[in-house]
Amino acid sequence: MEGSKIIVAIDKGAKAPIFSEADYPIVGDEFHILPECERAVDAASIQTYATSQGVPARQRAWASAGPTILRHW
């Protein structure tokens, strides 16, 4: 982790030792948290891509529904 710009740690225990090194300590089950993080990143990526391609705001709103819509563009 040395040299990392950002450290995100996920652990079920609120007092996990790794949290002292983490920039973003997240208490919870990784199998619940990571899918939510993935959806958030996908939605942000789609919005960024759509904006960079000049897609009108109305269509960008549909893009936030998920990555499936991007495949249809």
N, C-alpha and C positions, 0 to 999 in steps of 0.2 A: 504494500500500500504506500510505501515511501515513494514520493514523487507524484502521487495522485493529486489531481486538482480538486476532485470532489469524491467523498466517500459516503455511500449510502449503505446503512446497515439495517437489516430486518431480523428481528428476533422476537420470540414469544415472551421472553423475560424482560421486564422493564429495567432490570439492573444488569443486563448483559455487559460484560467487560468491553466488548467491541464498541459500545455506544460512546465510550470516552474518546475514541478516535474518530467517530463518525461526524460528518457535517450534517447529515440528515438521518438521525436515528428513528426508526419506525418500529413500534411495538405491534406485533401481530403475526399471523400465520402467513408465511411466504406464498402458500398456495392460494390465498385469498388476495393478498396485496399485489403480487406481481401481475396477475391478469388485469387488475384495475390500472396499474401503471402502464401496462402495454396499451390498453385502450386509450388512455390519456395521451400517450406519445403518438399513437396512430392518428388520433383526431387532430392533434396539433400539426403533425406532418402534412396531413391532407389539406388543412386550412392554409398552411404556408405554401404548399405546392400550387393550390388553386389560385391563391393571391398572385403568386409569381407568374402564373400563366394568363393572368388577366380575366379569370373567370368571374362573372358578375356575382355580386353579393348574394343574390337570391339562390344561385346554384351552389355557392359555398355553404349556405345554410344546410343544404341537403348533404353536402360532403361530410359535415360533422356527425352524420348518422353512423358513419363507420367506413372502413376501408373497402367494403364491397362496392360502394358507389364509384370510387376512383377507378376500379377495374372497368366500369362501363363507359368511362369517358373516352 
